[in-house]
Amino acid sequence: MAIREIRVIPDPILRTPCDEITTITPAIRRLVQDLLDTVDDPGRAGLSANQIGVGLRAFSYNIEGKVGYVLNPVIEDKQGEQYGDEGCLSVPGLWYKTRRADYARVRGIDLDGNTVVLEGKGIMGRMLQHETDHLDGHIYLDRLEKSERRAAMRQLRGER
């Protein structure tokens, strides 16, 4: 359908928790196609609906050549720990080491209402947590240590 423009901070939609999808409509089907089209670009691991201006619980992913989506995702399990570089399409140009669980499992539905379970370690686990955070109105900078978060915010404002 369309590659959509990415919203960047301080756009308020990125800080607003997304609503659950209650009915699969033609508009929801178009949203999913737009999410898939927009995430299918080198260097893009995941994309939440609010990052393209839609306040609904849906995200797409593009991990190791696998492109897909999930509606109404909820994290069911997290285990272990990883600490590594993380970036975000809505926070362009910034990469910071971020602490996440190494493994994550998300449960949601597809466009036919069937249960979808996505799980993984490493980059997949990181993406599942990152995109679910977006749908809850959080960005990865919220997870940084206080001093790093201050430095990131200064960098965003163009300060030294």
MDTraj code that builds the backbone (N, CA, C; nanometers):
import mdtraj as md
import numpy as np

residues = "MET ALA ILE ARG GLU ILE ARG VAL ILE PRO ASP PRO ILE LEU ARG THR PRO CYS ASP GLU ILE THR THR ILE THR PRO ALA ILE ARG ARG LEU VAL GLN ASP LEU LEU ASP THR VAL ASP ASP PRO GLY ARG ALA GLY LEU SER ALA ASN GLN ILE GLY VAL GLY LEU ARG ALA PHE SER TYR ASN ILE GLU GLY LYS VAL GLY TYR VAL LEU ASN PRO VAL ILE GLU ASP LYS GLN GLY GLU GLN TYR GLY ASP GLU GLY CYS LEU SER VAL PRO GLY LEU TRP TYR LYS THR ARG ARG ALA ASP TYR ALA ARG VAL ARG GLY ILE ASP LEU ASP GLY ASN THR VAL VAL LEU GLU GLY LYS GLY ILE MET GLY ARG MET LEU GLN HIS GLU THR ASP HIS LEU ASP GLY HIS ILE TYR LEU ASP ARG LEU GLU LYS SER GLU ARG ARG ALA ALA MET ARG GLN LEU ARG GLY GLU ARG".split()
xyz = np.array([
    [0.0836, -0.1193, 0.0000],
    [0.0000, 0.0000, 0.0000],
    [0.0879, 0.1253, 0.0000],
    [0.1571, 0.1508, 0.1160],
    [0.2322, 0.2761, 0.1217],
    [0.3438, 0.2682, 0.2243],
    [0.4528, 0.3346, 0.1912],
    [0.5587, 0.3548, 0.2894],
    [0.5249, 0.4855, 0.3591],
    [0.5062, 0.4775, 0.4902],
    [0.4587, 0.5929, 0.5665],
    [0.5744, 0.6696, 0.6309],
    [0.5521, 0.7967, 0.6549],
    [0.6487, 0.8826, 0.7231],
    [0.6593, 0.8408, 0.8697],
    [0.7818, 0.8410, 0.9218],
    [0.8069, 0.8031, 1.0608],
    [0.7947, 0.9265, 1.1495],
    [0.7159, 0.9154, 1.2542],
    [0.7043, 1.0224, 1.3537],
    [0.8276, 1.0197, 1.4435],
    [0.8770, 1.1371, 1.4781],
    [0.9947, 1.1470, 1.5650],
    [0.9612, 1.2276, 1.6899],
    [1.0416, 1.2025, 1.7953],
    [1.0170, 1.2765, 1.9174],
    [1.0449, 1.4238, 1.8892],
    [0.9678, 1.5129, 1.9451],
    [0.8745, 1.4991, 2.0578],
    [0.7283, 1.4790, 2.0192],
    [0.6984, 1.4198, 1.9039],
    [0.5589, 1.3982, 1.8639],
    [0.4828, 1.3293, 1.9786],
    [0.3730, 1.3880, 2.0258],
    [0.3020, 1.3334, 2.1425],
    [0.2439, 1.1935, 2.1221],
    [0.2206, 1.1506, 1.9986],
    [0.1653, 1.0163, 1.9784],
    [0.2629, 0.9084, 2.0270],
    [0.3921, 0.9401, 2.0274],
    [0.4923, 0.8433, 2.0729],
    [0.4878, 0.8235, 2.2245],
    [0.4237, 0.9143, 2.2950],
    [0.4134, 0.9058, 2.4416],
    [0.2722, 0.8674, 2.4862],
    [0.1875, 0.8298, 2.3925],
    [0.0490, 0.7963, 2.4230],
    [0.0284, 0.6456, 2.4097],
    [-0.0188, 0.5788, 2.5152],
    [-0.0463, 0.4349, 2.5025],
    [-0.1485, 0.4092, 2.3917],
    [-0.1236, 0.3044, 2.3154],
    [-0.2098, 0.2710, 2.2013],
    [-0.3301, 0.1887, 2.2454],
    [-0.4391, 0.2046, 2.1711],
    [-0.5633, 0.1327, 2.1975],
    [-0.5591, -0.0064, 2.1361],
    [-0.6264, -0.1000, 2.2020],
    [-0.6397, -0.2355, 2.1510],
    [-0.7248, -0.2340, 2.0239],
    [-0.6920, -0.3213, 1.9325],
    [-0.7710, -0.3384, 1.8107],
    [-0.8837, -0.4349, 1.8440],
    [-1.0077, -0.3899, 1.8300],
    [-1.1218, -0.4727, 1.8693],
    [-1.1917, -0.5382, 1.7507],
    [-1.1785, -0.4787, 1.6325],
    [-1.2432, -0.5315, 1.5130],
    [-1.1468, -0.5213, 1.3953],
    [-1.1382, -0.6281, 1.3182],
    [-1.0538, -0.6260, 1.1990],
    [-1.1364, -0.5662, 1.0844],
    [-1.1003, -0.4456, 1.0483],
    [-1.1707, -0.3719, 0.9429],
    [-1.0785, -0.3562, 0.8220],
    [-1.1311, -0.3089, 0.7100],
    [-1.0427, -0.2782, 0.5964],
    [-0.9331, -0.1776, 0.6345],
    [-0.9628, -0.0838, 0.7221],
    [-0.8612, 0.0135, 0.7654],
    [-0.7484, -0.0556, 0.8425],
    [-0.7812, -0.1548, 0.9230],
    [-0.6783, -0.2297, 0.9971],
    [-0.5928, -0.3090, 0.8986],
    [-0.6546, -0.3669, 0.7987],
    [-0.5790, -0.4409, 0.6970],
    [-0.4834, -0.3470, 0.6217],
    [-0.5287, -0.2257, 0.5906],
    [-0.4409, -0.1271, 0.5257],
    [-0.3277, -0.0860, 0.6188],
    [-0.3588, -0.0687, 0.7480],
    [-0.2555, -0.0337, 0.8457],
    [-0.1468, -0.1405, 0.8479],
    [-0.1859, -0.2667, 0.8546],
    [-0.0877, -0.3754, 0.8577],
    [-0.0024, -0.3733, 0.7312],
    [-0.0644, -0.3540, 0.6159],
    [0.0137, -0.3491, 0.4919],
    [0.1109, -0.2318, 0.4936],
    [0.0671, -0.1161, 0.5429],
    [0.1563, 0.0002, 0.5537],
    [0.2717, -0.0279, 0.6493],
    [0.2431, -0.0941, 0.7624],
    [0.3499, -0.1302, 0.8565],
    [0.4510, -0.2234, 0.7901],
    [0.4017, -0.3222, 0.7168],
    [0.4912, -0.4163, 0.6485],
    [0.5723, -0.3463, 0.5400],
    [0.5080, -0.2600, 0.4619],
    [0.5793, -0.1873, 0.3563],
    [0.6857, -0.0951, 0.4154],
    [0.6540, -0.0304, 0.5265],
    [0.7439, 0.0687, 0.5853],
    [0.8611, 0.0039, 0.6573],
    [0.8406, -0.1129, 0.7169],
    [0.9504, -0.1798, 0.7888],
    [1.0428, -0.2552, 0.6938],
    [0.9960, -0.2834, 0.5733],
    [1.0726, -0.3639, 0.4780],
    [1.1770, -0.2783, 0.4071],
    [1.2752, -0.2352, 0.4846],
    [1.3820, -0.1495, 0.4365],
    [1.5077, -0.1877, 0.5139],
    [1.6226, -0.1966, 0.4486],
    [1.7439, -0.2354, 0.5215],
    [1.7678, -0.1483, 0.6454],
    [1.8048, -0.2126, 0.7542],
    [1.8345, -0.1422, 0.8779],
    [1.7153, -0.1213, 0.9681],
    [1.5978, -0.1611, 0.9241],
    [1.4778, -0.1466, 1.0064],
    [1.4420, -0.2822, 1.0665],
    [1.4409, -0.2883, 1.1997],
    [1.4114, -0.4139, 1.2688],
    [1.2648, -0.4224, 1.3094],
    [1.2039, -0.3095, 1.3433],
    [1.0654, -0.3102, 1.3880],
    [1.0036, -0.1729, 1.3731],
    [0.8699, -0.1712, 1.3726],
    [0.7966, -0.0461, 1.3552],
    [0.6602, -0.0603, 1.4205],
    [0.6295, 0.0287, 1.5124],
    [0.4984, 0.0253, 1.5776],
    [0.4033, 0.1224, 1.5083],
    [0.2736, 0.0967, 1.5241],
    [0.1726, 0.1787, 1.4566],
    [0.1819, 0.3256, 1.4954],
    [0.2118, 0.3548, 1.6226],
    [0.2179, 0.4960, 1.6602],
    [0.3369, 0.5671, 1.5959],
    [0.4363, 0.4935, 1.5524],
    [0.5487, 0.5561, 1.4834],
    [0.5092, 0.6065, 1.3447],
    [0.3953, 0.5601, 1.2942],
    [0.3438, 0.6146, 1.1677],
    [0.2136, 0.6910, 1.1924],
    [0.1911, 0.7292, 1.3187],
    [0.0803, 0.8187, 1.3511],
    [-0.0521, 0.7528, 1.3831],
    [-0.0530, 0.6209, 1.4065],
    [-0.1770, 0.5493, 1.4350],
    [-0.1708, 0.4934, 1.5767],
    [-0.2626, 0.5326, 1.6611],
    [-0.2620, 0.4942, 1.8021],
    [-0.3272, 0.3608, 1.8312],
    [-0.2900, 0.2580, 1.7564],
    [-0.3449, 0.1235, 1.7762],
    [-0.2321, 0.0247, 1.8036],
    [-0.2649, -0.0834, 1.8784],
    [-0.1655, -0.1825, 1.9200],
    [-0.1335, -0.2781, 1.8045],
    [-0.0336, -0.2396, 1.7261],
    [0.0138, -0.3235, 1.6161],
    [0.1588, -0.2868, 1.5881],
    [0.2375, -0.3881, 1.5534],
    [0.3721, -0.3592, 1.5052],
    [0.4128, -0.4599, 1.3993],
    [0.5106, -0.4176, 1.3192],
    [0.5697, -0.5053, 1.2183],
    [0.7161, -0.5235, 1.2539],
    [0.7767, -0.6264, 1.1938],
    [0.9180, -0.6528, 1.2203],
    [0.9864, -0.7017, 1.0942],
    [1.1190, -0.6878, 1.0955],
    [1.2042, -0.7280, 0.9841],
    [1.3359, -0.7754, 1.0449],
    [1.3390, -0.9004, 1.0864],
    [1.4546, -0.9568, 1.1563],
    [1.5112, -1.0719, 1.0742],
    [1.6366, -1.0580, 1.0353],
    [1.7087, -1.1630, 0.9632],
    [1.6284, -1.2152, 0.8439],
    [1.5704, -1.1222, 0.7671],
    [1.4975, -1.1585, 0.6472],
    [1.3536, -1.2027, 0.6683],
    [1.3106, -1.2126, 0.7930],
    [1.1715, -1.2477, 0.8209],
    [1.0935, -1.1206, 0.8497],
    [0.9908, -1.0952, 0.7686],
    [0.9068, -0.9775, 0.7852],
    [0.7684, -1.0252, 0.8278],
    [0.7126, -0.9623, 0.9311],
    [0.5804, -1.0011, 0.9783],
    [0.5189, -0.8925, 1.0650],
    [0.4099, -0.9281, 1.1318],
    [0.3369, -0.8317, 1.2137],
    [0.2645, -0.9057, 1.3261],
    [0.2179, -0.8292, 1.4221],
    [0.1314, -0.8826, 1.5276],
    [0.0392, -0.7697, 1.5734],
    [-0.0851, -0.8056, 1.6016],
    [-0.1843, -0.7119, 1.6543],
    [-0.2050, -0.7409, 1.8022],
    [-0.2267, -0.6367, 1.8798],
    [-0.2530, -0.6469, 2.0239],
    [-0.1471, -0.7279, 2.0990],
    [-0.0191, -0.7019, 2.0727],
    [0.0846, -0.7804, 2.1400],
    [0.0946, -0.7480, 2.2892],
    [0.1193, -0.8539, 2.3655],
    [0.1430, -0.8432, 2.5098],
    [0.2632, -0.9299, 2.5404],
    [0.3587, -0.8763, 2.6162],
    [0.4735, -0.9568, 2.6565],
    [0.4288, -1.0561, 2.7621],
    [0.4545, -1.1834, 2.7340],
    [0.4188, -1.2917, 2.8259],
    [0.5343, -1.3362, 2.9126],
    [0.6558, -1.3258, 2.8599],
    [0.7705, -1.3781, 2.9330],
    [0.8955, -1.3035, 2.8900],
    [0.9838, -1.2815, 2.9865],
    [1.1163, -1.2254, 2.9609],
    [1.2136, -1.3010, 3.0500],
    [1.3328, -1.3297, 2.9961],
    [1.4338, -1.4013, 3.0727],
    [1.5730, -1.3516, 3.0342],
    [1.6631, -1.3638, 3.1289],
    [1.8018, -1.3292, 3.1022],
    [1.8216, -1.1799, 3.0887],
    [1.9412, -1.1445, 3.0426],
    [1.9730, -1.0030, 3.0272],
    [2.0704, -0.9835, 2.9131],
    [2.0503, -0.8738, 2.8407],
    [2.1462, -0.8288, 2.7402],
    [2.1654, -0.6792, 2.7578],
    [2.2829, -0.6326, 2.7217],
    [2.3146, -0.4907, 2.7318],
    [2.3888, -0.4549, 2.6044],
    [2.3206, -0.3846, 2.5155],
    [2.3835, -0.3542, 2.3878],
    [2.3231, -0.2323, 2.3222],
    [2.3827, -0.1950, 2.2098],
    [2.3392, -0.0754, 2.1371],
    [2.1956, -0.0902, 2.0893],
    [2.1220, 0.0188, 2.1054],
    [1.9841, 0.0237, 2.0592],
    [1.9613, 0.1604, 1.9969],
    [1.8849, 0.1611, 1.8910],
    [1.8466, 0.2841, 1.8245],
    [1.6983, 0.2793, 1.7957],
    [1.6476, 0.3853, 1.7331],
    [1.5045, 0.3924, 1.7083],
    [1.4795, 0.4859, 1.5902],
    [1.3905, 0.4445, 1.5021],
    [1.3551, 0.5291, 1.3879],
    [1.2949, 0.6623, 1.4321],
    [1.2321, 0.6648, 1.5493],
    [1.1696, 0.7866, 1.6009],
    [1.2661, 0.8736, 1.6808],
    [1.3896, 0.8253, 1.6961],
    [1.4955, 0.9010, 1.7629],
    [1.6175, 0.8929, 1.6708],
    [1.6095, 0.9557, 1.5533],
    [1.7131, 0.9369, 1.4520],
    [1.8510, 0.9827, 1.4963],
    [1.9494, 0.8996, 1.4595],
    [2.0888, 0.9365, 1.4818],
    [2.1447, 0.9036, 1.6183],
    [2.0634, 0.8577, 1.7109],
    [2.1131, 0.8256, 1.8452],
    [2.1146, 0.6750, 1.8669],
    [2.2246, 0.6257, 1.9206],
    [2.2392, 0.4860, 1.9598],
    [2.2979, 0.4840, 2.0993],
    [2.2320, 0.4130, 2.1894],
    [2.2801, 0.4017, 2.3271],
    [2.2696, 0.2574, 2.3739],
    [2.3651, 0.2188, 2.4567],
    [2.3582, 0.0860, 2.5183],
    [2.2364, 0.0836, 2.6104],
    [2.1536, -0.0181, 2.5918],
    [2.0279, -0.0301, 2.6646],
    [2.0160, -0.1702, 2.7219],
    [1.9722, -0.1770, 2.8469],
    [1.9535, -0.3053, 2.9143],
    [1.8142, -0.3593, 2.8820],
    [1.8115, -0.4822, 2.8362],
    [1.6866, -0.5527, 2.8032],
    [1.6996, -0.6971, 2.8485],
    [1.5869, -0.7654, 2.8568],
    [1.5907, -0.9100, 2.8746],
    [1.6478, -0.9700, 2.7462],
    [1.7211, -1.0795, 2.7580],
    [1.7773, -1.1436, 2.6398],
    [1.6693, -1.2160, 2.5597],
    [1.5753, -1.2786, 2.6294],
    [1.4675, -1.3541, 2.5660],
    [1.3348, -1.2859, 2.5973],
    [1.2481, -1.2810, 2.4976],
    [1.1125, -1.2290, 2.5192],
    [1.0142, -1.3102, 2.4353],
    [0.8929, -1.3220, 2.4891],
    [0.7835, -1.3865, 2.4154],
    [0.6626, -1.2946, 2.4194],
    [0.6042, -1.2722, 2.3017],
    [0.4884, -1.1847, 2.2858],
    [0.3735, -1.2683, 2.2283],
    [0.2532, -1.2438, 2.2799],
    [0.1333, -1.3091, 2.2264],
    [0.0385, -1.2009, 2.1755],
    [-0.0191, -1.2242, 2.0577],
    [-0.1158, -1.1335, 1.9998],
    [-0.2024, -1.2107, 1.9019],
    [-0.2526, -1.1398, 1.8012],
    [-0.3361, -1.2040, 1.6991],
    [-0.2930, -1.1568, 1.5609],
    [-0.3418, -1.2306, 1.4588],
    [-0.3207, -1.1887, 1.3209],
    [-0.4512, -1.1302, 1.2654],
    [-0.4537, -1.1007, 1.1373],
    [-0.5703, -1.0372, 1.0760],
    [-0.6927, -1.1287, 1.0694],
    [-0.6729, -1.2577, 1.0924],
    [-0.7844, -1.3521, 1.0954],
    [-0.8294, -1.3829, 1.2369],
    [-0.7694, -1.3165, 1.3358],
    [-0.8050, -1.3399, 1.4756],
    [-0.7358, -1.4594, 1.5371],
    [-0.6446, -1.5223, 1.4632],
    [-0.5697, -1.6368, 1.5162],
    [-0.4601, -1.5894, 1.6105],
    [-0.4314, -1.6702, 1.7112],
    [-0.3250, -1.6384, 1.8053],
    [-0.1899, -1.6431, 1.7347],
    [-0.1080, -1.5430, 1.7648],
    [0.0287, -1.5351, 1.7141],
    [0.1204, -1.5282, 1.8350],
    [0.2240, -1.6112, 1.8360],
    [0.3263, -1.6060, 1.9399],
    [0.4594, -1.5799, 1.8708],
    [0.5240, -1.4724, 1.9098],
    [0.6575, -1.4394, 1.8607],
    [0.7524, -1.4475, 1.9780],
    [0.8683, -1.5087, 1.9565],
    [0.9657, -1.5178, 2.0646],
    [1.1048, -1.5210, 2.0063],
    [1.2000, -1.4855, 2.0897],
    [1.3370, -1.4930, 2.0441],
    [1.4329, -1.4324, 2.1431],
    [1.5601, -1.4582, 2.1157],
    [1.6709, -1.4044, 2.1948],
    [1.7441, -1.3003, 2.1127],
    [1.8346, -1.2292, 2.1782],
    [1.9191, -1.1333, 2.1082],
    [1.8374, -1.0231, 2.0433],
    [1.8627, -0.9998, 1.9141],
    [1.7971, -0.8887, 1.8442],
    [1.6458, -0.9079, 1.8377],
    [1.5998, -1.0318, 1.8232],
    [1.4547, -1.0573, 1.8201],
    [1.3933, -1.0241, 1.9557],
    [1.4561, -1.0689, 2.0632],
    [1.4070, -1.0373, 2.1973],
    [1.4067, -0.8875, 2.2232],
    [1.5115, -0.8205, 2.1789],
    [1.5207, -0.6748, 2.1956],
    [1.4088, -0.6052, 2.1180],
    [1.3866, -0.6458, 1.9929],
    [1.2837, -0.5834, 1.9102],
    [1.1451, -0.6026, 1.9714],
    [1.1138, -0.7230, 2.0202],
    [0.9825, -0.7476, 2.0799],
    [0.9561, -0.6530, 2.1966],
    [1.0570, -0.6326, 2.2800],
    [1.0417, -0.5421, 2.3940],
    [1.0347, -0.3965, 2.3492],
    [1.1179, -0.3595, 2.2532],
    [1.1237, -0.2215, 2.2037],
    [0.9897, -0.1803, 2.1435],
    [0.9341, -0.2651, 2.0564],
    [0.8084, -0.2296, 1.9901],
    [0.6907, -0.2319, 2.0872],
    [0.6896, -0.3254, 2.1798],
    [0.5823, -0.3280, 2.2802],
    [0.5903, -0.2047, 2.3690],
    [0.7127, -0.1621, 2.4033],
    [0.7286, -0.0363, 2.4773],
    [0.6641, 0.0795, 2.4009],
    [0.6907, 0.0879, 2.2697],
    [0.6298, 0.1945, 2.1891],
    [0.4781, 0.1951, 2.2060],
    [0.4175, 0.0777, 2.1979],
    [0.2716, 0.0689, 2.2058],
    [0.2188, 0.1076, 2.3434],
    [0.3058, 0.1021, 2.4443],
    [0.2705, 0.1453, 2.5795],
    [0.3053, 0.2924, 2.6038],
    [0.3544, 0.3613, 2.5007],
    [0.3855, 0.5039, 2.5113],
    [0.5254, 0.5348, 2.5623],
    [0.6182, 0.4387, 2.5466],
    [0.7565, 0.4578, 2.5935],
    [0.8537, 0.4485, 2.4771],
    [0.9659, 0.5195, 2.4896],
    [1.0743, 0.5070, 2.3931],
    [1.1952, 0.4505, 2.4661],
    [1.2890, 0.3969, 2.3905],
    [1.4021, 0.3279, 2.4541],
    [1.4853, 0.4196, 2.5431],
    [1.4852, 0.5493, 2.5164],
    [1.5616, 0.6413, 2.6008],
    [1.5121, 0.6384, 2.7457],
    [1.3852, 0.6022, 2.7662],
    [1.3300, 0.5926, 2.9015],
    [1.4010, 0.4857, 2.9840],
    [1.4628, 0.3894, 2.9183],
    [1.5275, 0.2774, 2.9867],
    [1.6749, 0.3031, 3.0177],
    [1.7280, 0.4155, 2.9705],
    [1.8692, 0.4457, 2.9942],
    [1.8935, 0.4852, 3.1391],
    [2.0180, 0.4672, 3.1816],
    [2.0579, 0.5194, 3.3123],
    [2.0377, 0.6712, 3.3085],
    [2.0113, 0.7285, 3.4258],
    [1.9745, 0.8699, 3.4349],
    [2.0750, 0.9624, 3.3656],
    [2.2045, 0.9419, 3.3883],
    [2.3051, 1.0303, 3.3291],
    [2.3085, 1.0153, 3.1766],
    [2.2916, 0.8923, 3.1262],
    [2.2890, 0.8715, 2.9819],
    [2.1630, 0.9321, 2.9204],
    [2.0513, 0.9222, 2.9912],
    [1.9265, 0.9794, 2.9401],
    [1.9397, 1.1312, 2.9283],
    [2.0014, 1.1940, 3.0285],
    [2.0240, 1.3392, 3.0217],
    [2.1125, 1.3748, 2.9031],
    [2.2188, 1.2961, 2.8810],
    [2.3097, 1.3214, 2.7689],
    [2.2354, 1.3051, 2.6364],
    [2.1524, 1.2038, 2.6264],
    [2.0745, 1.1812, 2.5036],
    [1.9802, 1.2974, 2.4768],
    [1.9137, 1.3461, 2.5802],
    [1.8212, 1.4576, 2.5619],
    [1.8959, 1.5845, 2.5210],
    [2.0137, 1.6064, 2.5782],
    [2.0957, 1.7212, 2.5363],
    [2.1354, 1.7068, 2.3900],
    [2.1738, 1.5858, 2.3502],
    [2.2132, 1.5617, 2.2117],
    [2.0956, 1.5867, 2.1167],
    [1.9757, 1.5466, 2.1559],
    [1.8574, 1.5701, 2.0744],
    [1.8295, 1.7186, 2.0565],
    [1.8562, 1.7955, 2.1613],
    [1.8339, 1.9409, 2.1540],
    [1.9482, 2.0128, 2.0851],
    [2.0531, 1.9385, 2.0465],
    [2.1673, 1.9988, 1.9773],
    [2.2638, 2.0671, 2.0705],
    [2.2562, 2.0334, 2.2001],
    [2.3482, 2.0906, 2.2978],
    [2.4704, 2.0001, 2.3116],
    [2.5729, 2.0525, 2.3722],
    [2.6931, 1.9708, 2.3987],
    [2.6977, 1.9298, 2.5431],
])
top = md.Topology()
chain = top.add_chain()
for i, resn in enumerate(residues, 1):
    res = top.add_residue(resn, chain, resSeq=i)
    for name in ("N", "CA", "C"):
        top.add_atom(name, md.element.get_by_symbol(name[0]), res)
traj = md.Trajectory(xyz[None], top)
